[in-house]
Amino acid sequence: MHKWFCSIELLSVALLLQKPYHLNTSFFIAKRLALGKQKSFSRFIIRLSIGATSVGVAAMIVTLCFVNGFQETVAQKVYSFWGHIRVQQYEPEKSMMAEELPIVKNDTVSRIIQKTKNISTVQPFATKSAVIEKNKNIEGILFKGIENGYDSSQLKSYLVSGRWLQFSDSLYSKEIMLSLQLCNLLEIQLNDTIQLYFINNEDGTRTYRKLKVVGIYKTGIEEYDKLFAVGDLRLIRRVNDWQNNQIGGYEIFCNNYNQADSINEQLSNALPSEWMSRTIQSIYPNIFDWLKIQDVNRNVIFIIMSVIAIINLITCLLILILERTNMIGLLKSLGATNNNIIRIFLYYATVIAAVGISIGFLLGAGICMLQQYSGFIALDESAYYVATAPVKIIWWQLAAVCICTLAICYLVLIIPALLVKKISPINAIEFR
């Protein structure tokens, strides 16, 4: 006697007893079917469906974690150099990456910034166009001047050799930090002395300063590494003949970079008319627009993987229904309703989907954790701004992927399960 026939006998007993613990007969039979030995063809189809679901869920989890990590890592590199928001003199027609007009440190502006919620750090800065010369090799740069109290924790992680600037000199620090790209281009070594030429925009005269290279950094973003050098803000004041209280602007760090737009709007409304505020995302739209495109890629992969998993589960369910035609006929002859039988196969298919999702979760999370700790997946840094694929695991998002996938599969599987209504008990038994 077939094992499923034993299940039918148990169902008939349950239907007759009508006791509370016998009411969920659909789940009882589904469990017996799931735990019982399957025919070779059914076993192959079930394993294929579990495998396809596992691969789909794992692909979604890996994609989600890699996109999260990639977006955050690249964005953090940009923010580390310039903060989340810049405040400077109102110059709507001028590039924010050009030299700023001097502004006086303003107590009113400082109070407005400090009173704005969710702002963690405010730092003055200024920039000045310059030319580096070393061994008759020259390269144009934008010299970024900072003050002694500058929070170096944001940039120190990108130092590949050397140390941070020291501001012990009473006049101005005679030290400079260059990028590894510039050092390689100009054949500059750590502790070398370079000449930095500044051009006066008004009369075209030039002046130069000798500075010692004490630090070499590398962010991996070519737009930064090729252009910027970091030094003392007092040197820019001296070259530009500014007052001791004049700066180029403020760079602002927010507690949460996702709040930068709302904070920028608050500052724009509160600042005096001669000041302006802009987010770094609006200053570097090319980088951040490229990062947003990754969301599109993630969503496309989600859709493709979901469709593959659903198609495989639907195929599996249809085969299981057709293979159990005799059982369906006998259940109907014993008084089972279509809804009871439909639930049997829905529970059965849901168990298969749950097993596939669980395996996919373990596989996807395992790959992400392995990448997080070993970095075995390498990337072309010149193209992607990172040398290894970054990963950010947000566990509630992984749980949401699994739960949503299971819910969608269950709802979609209702459609093929309706095939049960088309099966006639007489024809099914005769077919046996």
C-alpha positions in Angstrom: 0.0 0.0 0.0 1.3 3.4 -0.9 2.3 5.8 1.9 0.0 8.5 0.7 -2.9 6.1 1.0 -2.1 5.8 4.7 -2.4 9.6 4.9 -5.8 9.4 3.3 -6.9 6.8 5.9 -5.7 9.2 8.6 -7.6 12.0 7.0 -10.8 10.0 7.0 -10.4 9.3 10.7 -9.8 13.0 11.4 -12.9 14.0 9.4 -15.0 11.5 11.4 -13.6 12.5 14.8 -14.2 16.2 14.3 -12.0 17.1 17.4 -10.1 20.4 17.5 -6.6 18.9 17.2 -7.8 17.1 14.1 -9.2 20.1 12.3 -6.1 21.2 10.4 -6.1 18.1 8.2 -4.7 20.0 5.2 -1.5 20.8 7.2 -1.4 17.2 8.5 -1.4 15.7 5.0 1.0 18.3 3.7 3.4 17.4 6.4 3.1 13.7 5.7 3.7 14.4 2.0 6.7 16.6 2.7 8.3 14.1 5.1 7.5 11.0 3.1 9.7 9.4 0.4 9.1 11.0 -3.0 9.1 9.4 -6.4 12.3 9.9 -8.3 10.9 12.5 -10.7 9.1 14.4 -7.9 12.4 14.4 -5.9 14.2 15.8 -8.8 11.6 18.6 -9.4 11.5 19.5 -5.7 15.3 19.7 -5.5 15.4 21.8 -8.6 12.8 24.2 -7.2 14.7 24.4 -3.9 17.9 25.0 -5.7 16.5 27.8 -7.9 14.8 29.5 -4.9 18.1 29.3 -3.0 20.1 30.8 -5.8 17.5 33.5 -6.3 17.4 34.5 -2.6 21.2 34.3 -2.3 21.6 36.5 -5.4 19.2 39.1 -3.9 20.9 39.1 -0.5 24.4 39.4 -2.1 23.2 42.2 -4.4 21.6 44.1 -1.6 24.6 43.9 0.7 27.1 44.8 -2.1 25.0 47.8 -3.3 24.6 49.1 0.3 28.4 48.7 0.9 29.4 50.2 -2.4 27.1 53.3 -2.1 28.1 54.0 1.5 31.9 53.5 0.9 32.1 55.7 -2.2 29.8 58.4 -0.7 31.9 58.3 2.6 35.0 59.0 0.6 33.5 62.1 -0.9 32.0 63.2 2.5 35.3 62.7 4.3 37.0 65.2 2.1 34.3 67.9 2.0 31.7 67.1 4.6 28.0 66.8 3.8 27.2 70.5 3.3 29.2 73.6 2.3 28.5 77.1 3.4 30.2 80.1 1.8 29.7 83.5 0.2 26.8 83.6 -2.3 28.1 83.1 -5.8 25.4 81.3 -7.8 27.3 81.5 -11.2 30.6 80.2 -9.9 31.7 76.6 -9.5 31.8 75.4 -5.9 35.2 73.7 -6.7 36.9 77.0 -7.6 38.6 79.5 -5.3 36.2 81.2 -2.9 35.8 84.9 -2.1 37.0 85.7 1.4 34.4 85.9 4.1 34.8 86.9 7.7 34.1 84.4 10.4 30.6 85.5 11.3 29.2 84.9 14.8 25.7 85.1 13.5 26.3 82.4 10.9 28.1 80.3 13.4 25.2 80.5 15.8 22.7 79.6 13.0 24.8 76.5 12.1 25.3 75.5 15.7 21.6 75.8 16.5 20.6 73.6 13.6 19.8 70.1 14.8 21.7 67.0 13.7 24.9 68.8 12.8 28.0 67.2 14.4 31.0 69.2 13.1 31.6 72.6 11.6 35.1 73.4 10.1 36.4 76.5 8.2 38.4 76.0 5.1 39.7 77.8 2.0 41.0 76.8 -1.4 43.6 78.3 -3.7 44.8 77.3 -7.2 48.4 76.4 -7.3 51.1 74.6 -9.4 53.4 72.0 -7.9 57.0 71.8 -9.2 59.4 69.0 -8.5 62.4 68.1 -10.6 61.2 70.4 -13.4 57.9 68.5 -13.5 54.8 70.6 -12.9 51.1 69.8 -12.2 48.2 72.1 -11.4 46.3 71.5 -8.2 43.7 73.0 -5.8 45.3 73.7 -2.4 42.9 73.1 0.4 43.7 75.0 3.6 42.5 73.9 7.0 43.0 75.1 10.5 44.7 73.5 13.5 41.4 72.2 15.1 40.4 70.3 11.9 39.0 66.9 12.6 41.6 64.6 11.0 39.7 61.4 11.8 37.8 61.6 8.5 40.9 61.7 6.3 43.5 59.8 8.4 42.1 56.5 7.2 43.2 57.3 3.7 46.8 58.0 4.6 49.0 55.4 2.9 52.2 56.7 4.3 53.5 59.6 6.5 51.5 61.5 9.1 48.9 64.3 9.6 49.9 67.9 9.4 51.4 69.7 12.3 50.6 73.4 13.0 53.4 74.2 15.4 54.9 77.1 13.3 53.7 80.5 14.4 53.5 81.9 10.9 52.1 79.0 8.9 52.7 75.3 8.7 55.4 74.5 6.0 54.0 71.0 5.5 51.7 69.6 2.9 49.8 66.4 2.1 49.6 65.1 -1.4 47.8 62.2 -3.1 49.6 59.0 -4.1 48.6 59.7 -7.7 50.3 63.1 -7.7 53.4 61.7 -6.1 53.7 59.0 -8.7 53.1 61.5 -11.5 55.7 63.9 -10.3 58.1 61.3 -8.8 57.7 62.8 -5.3 58.7 60.8 -2.2 57.7 61.2 1.4 59.6 64.0 3.2 60.6 65.6 -0.1 60.5 69.3 -0.4 58.4 70.7 -3.2 57.8 74.2 -4.6 54.2 75.4 -4.7 53.5 78.4 -7.0 50.5 80.6 -6.5 49.2 82.9 -9.2 47.6 86.3 -8.4 44.3 86.4 -10.3 44.3 90.2 -10.4 47.8 91.2 -11.7 49.1 87.8 -12.8 52.1 87.9 -10.5 53.2 84.7 -8.9 54.8 83.7 -5.6 56.0 80.4 -4.4 56.5 78.5 -1.1 58.7 75.5 -0.2 56.7 72.9 1.6 57.7 69.5 3.0 55.6 66.4 2.0 54.7 64.8 5.3 51.7 62.7 4.3 50.6 60.8 1.2 46.9 59.9 0.9 44.8 57.8 -1.4 41.0 58.0 -1.6 40.7 56.1 -4.9 38.5 58.8 -6.4 40.5 60.2 -9.3 38.7 63.6 -9.2 40.2 64.1 -5.7 43.5 62.4 -5.9 44.5 64.2 -9.1 43.4 67.7 -7.9 43.7 68.3 -4.2 46.5 68.9 -1.8 46.0 69.7 1.9 47.9 72.3 3.9 47.6 75.2 6.3 44.8 77.8 5.9 47.1 80.5 7.2 49.3 80.0 4.1 46.3 80.9 1.8 45.6 84.0 4.0 49.2 85.1 3.6 49.3 84.5 -0.2 45.9 86.2 -0.7 46.7 89.0 1.8 43.6 88.1 3.8 42.9 89.1 7.4 43.4 86.6 10.2 39.7 86.1 10.6 38.9 85.5 6.9 38.1 82.1 5.5 36.7 80.6 2.3 33.7 78.9 3.9 32.5 76.2 6.3 32.2 72.5 5.7 29.5 70.8 7.8 29.2 67.2 8.9 25.8 65.8 9.8 25.0 63.1 12.3 23.3 61.2 9.5 24.2 62.0 5.8 20.7 61.0 4.8 19.5 64.2 6.5 21.8 66.5 4.5 19.0 67.7 2.2 16.6 68.7 5.0 19.5 70.4 7.0 20.6 72.2 3.9 17.1 73.6 3.4 17.0 74.8 7.0 20.3 76.6 6.6 19.4 78.1 3.2 16.3 79.6 4.8 18.1 80.9 7.9 21.4 82.2 6.5 21.9 85.9 5.6 21.3 86.7 1.9 25.1 87.0 1.2 25.7 83.4 2.3 24.6 80.2 0.6 24.5 76.6 1.5 24.7 73.5 -0.8 25.0 69.8 -0.3 28.0 67.9 -1.6 25.6 65.8 -3.6 24.6 68.8 -5.6 28.3 69.8 -6.1 29.3 66.4 -7.3 26.1 65.2 -9.1 28.0 62.9 -11.4 29.3 60.7 -8.6 26.0 60.5 -6.7 23.9 60.1 -9.8 26.1 57.1 -10.7 25.6 55.7 -7.2 21.8 56.0 -7.5 22.0 54.0 -10.7 23.1 51.1 -8.5 19.6 51.1 -7.1 18.2 50.4 -10.5 20.6 47.5 -11.0 19.6 46.1 -7.7 15.9 46.3 -8.4 16.4 44.6 -11.8 18.2 41.7 -10.2 15.5 41.5 -7.6 12.8 41.2 -10.2 14.7 38.6 -12.3 15.6 36.4 -9.4 12.0 36.6 -8.0 10.5 35.6 -11.4 12.9 32.7 -11.7 12.1 31.4 -8.2 8.3 31.8 -8.8 8.3 30.1 -12.1 10.2 27.1 -10.7 7.9 26.9 -7.7 4.8 27.1 -10.0 6.2 24.3 -12.2 7.0 22.2 -9.2 3.4 22.7 -7.8 1.8 21.8 -11.1 3.8 18.6 -11.3 3.0 17.7 -7.8 -0.7 18.2 -8.4 -0.7 16.2 -11.6 1.3 13.4 -9.9 -1.2 13.3 -7.0 -4.3 13.2 -9.2 -5.4 9.9 -7.7 -5.0 11.2 -4.2 -7.1 14.3 -5.0 -9.9 12.1 -6.4 -9.9 9.9 -3.3 -9.9 12.9 -0.9 -12.8 14.4 -2.8 -14.7 11.1 -2.6 -14.1 11.1 1.2 -15.8 14.5 1.5 -12.8 16.9 1.4 -13.6 20.2 -0.1 -11.6 21.9 -2.9 -10.3 24.5 -0.4 -9.0 21.8 1.9 -7.1 20.1 -0.9 -5.8 23.4 -2.3 -4.4 24.2 1.2 -2.6 20.9 1.2 -0.6 21.8 -1.9 -0.1 25.4 -0.8 1.4 24.2 2.5 3.4 21.6 0.6 4.8 24.2 -1.9 5.4 26.7 1.0 7.5 24.2 2.8 9.6 23.7 -0.4 9.9 27.5 -0.8 10.8 28.0 2.9 13.6 25.4 2.6 14.9 27.1 -0.5 14.7 30.5 1.1 16.5 29.3 4.3 19.3 27.8 2.2 19.5 31.0 0.1 19.7 33.1 3.2 22.6 31.1 4.7 24.4 31.0 1.3 24.0 34.7 0.6 24.8 35.9 4.1 27.8 33.5 4.2 29.2 35.0 1.0 28.7 38.5 2.3 30.4 37.8 5.6 33.3 36.1 3.8 33.8 39.1 1.6 33.5 41.4 4.6 36.3 39.7 6.4 38.5 38.5 3.6 37.8 40.9 0.6 38.3 38.1 -1.9 36.4 39.9 -4.6 38.6 42.6 -6.1 37.6 45.5 -8.3 39.3 48.0 -10.6 39.8 51.0 -8.4 40.2 53.4 -11.2 36.7 52.5 -12.5 34.9 51.8 -9.2 36.7 54.0 -6.7 37.3 50.9 -4.4 39.9 48.2 -4.6 37.7 45.4 -3.1 34.0 45.1 -3.3 32.6 46.6 -0.1 29.8 44.9 1.8 27.3 46.3 4.3 25.0 43.7 6.0 21.8 45.1 7.4 20.2 42.1 9.0 16.6 43.4 9.0 16.8 44.0 5.2 18.0 40.4 4.8 15.1 39.2 6.9 12.7 41.4 4.9 13.9 39.9 1.6 13.2 36.4 2.9 9.8 37.2 4.4 8.7 39.1 1.3 9.9 36.4 -1.0 8.0 33.7 1.0 4.8 35.9 1.0 4.9 36.6 -2.7 5.5 32.9 -3.5 2.6 31.8 -1.4 0.2 34.3 -3.0 1.4 33.5 -6.5 1.1 29.7 -5.9 -2.7 30.1 -5.2 -3.2 30.4 -9.0 -1.8 27.0 -10.1 -3.3 25.4 -6.9 -6.8 26.2 -8.3 -6.2 23.4 -10.8 -7.5 21.1 -8.1 -11.0 22.3 -8.8 -10.8 21.0 -12.3 -10.1 17.4 -11.2 -13.2 15.1 -11.1 -13.1 12.4 -8.4 -14.5 9.7 -10.7 -12.1 10.5 -13.5 -9.2 10.7 -11.1 -10.0 7.3 -9.5 -10.5 5.7 -13.0 -7.2 7.2 -14.1 -5.5 5.3 -11.3 
